[in-house]
Amino acid sequence: MNGHRTELRRRMARIVRLMLAAAAALLVVPSANRAEAASPKLIALVIDDFGNNMKGTRQMLDLPVHLTVAVMPFLPSTKTDAETAYRMGHDVIVHLPMEPMRGKRSWLGPGAITTDLSDGEIRQRVEAAIADVPHAVGMNNHMGSKATADERVMRVVLQVCKEHGLFFLDSRTSWHTVVPKVAREVGVKLLQNDVFLDDVSTPRHISRQLMVLKKHLENHELCVAIGHVGTSGPVTSEVLRSAIPELSSRAMFVRLSELVLPSAPAKAPQSRAQGSNTR
């Protein structure tokens, strides 16, 4: 009788252990889900055209998220805007004026990189631009649909970036950009724009582009989006401020410098950012 009770207790204990193990298994998050929980979707918001006391400058800097502030060199508020952005915890990058396929060169501002310059002159201008923008950790192109399609020009630009430890953000204003190819050859850390937010500066269009951003995040871990101060600045900043709470529930806002770390998600090369910017 005692033996029967002992065997019964052993069976009951075994059943309890199996039930506890099964319950514990239900509580374990699969490794793929753990990785997803540990790696939220990311939005890198880049705002171009700082440096010339442009409309919307303060509204953009006051947005309640991390930004990357692209500052044009050699302009009246270049240093002030860069210092203010840095003090507020934003990334600062050089917004280098570069030759477009269409448009007047006078639109580019001083120190622009054009395809008729010699290698030495390009190097000198890029060096000067970097020196003129305090706290810069990277660079992107202002306009530049012609220059970014020229391997000779971009090889010089990217070599200088490498020497200064800067990453490069290809704004992707051209279908024919050679920046990814040359960046791989030179060994420069590269990021690429995915969406232009305000190529048309109306609330309706900017809101539509934010929908494009959300759609992009459905199939990608990261979205780099570019907006501007200037004519569209007050409108873009207002639409963004209204959208940030909902976007923050979907993704984390990060600075570009956080994406060039070894743990940053890889981005497949693409031809052109979504938007109509072909400057």
C-alpha angles and dihedrals in degrees: 000000000000089000091053092051091048091052090047091052090050091052092048091049090050091050091050091050091051091049092050091048091051091049091049091051090055090055095052113098111225113251093247091053091046089054090049092050091048093046111050123188112276134219120194109195113200121189116198135201103042116150105069104071089262126185114269095025096128094038091055095047090050095056109124095241139071113275138186108228115206109205124193114225129238097024132123098263099027095115096036093052093046093048093046093048091048092049090052092054099256126133116254122211134174111257096208115201110231134179117273128208089242134023137058121298088226087070090065099067128219124334096021121172111236130178095242093064122103120246090254094052092047090051092048093050094047091048090050092048092052091049091050097055112068120220095009114167097174146001140233135183125263104212102323104149089145099038095047089055092056114089095198093053095045093047090061094043094049094044089058090048090053092050090054095043093245126146120221128229112204104214086199099222090156136056086216101055114152094189097106092051096046094042090057091050095046094041100239121152106248136200127179134213117244105181136022105212102193110024080130108039102217126113090237094054094044090050089050090052090052086057087054088052091052091048090051090054091056089072102023136056093220139036123190110199128185126209131166145227115221124059092359096035102098092042095046093047092050094049091046093049090054092046100044098084092055093041090050089059089059102038147002121256112230140176118249091244089064090061098057092064116109091254093056115116115259119247124214114230114261133189105232141350118262106260135065098269107132098156 
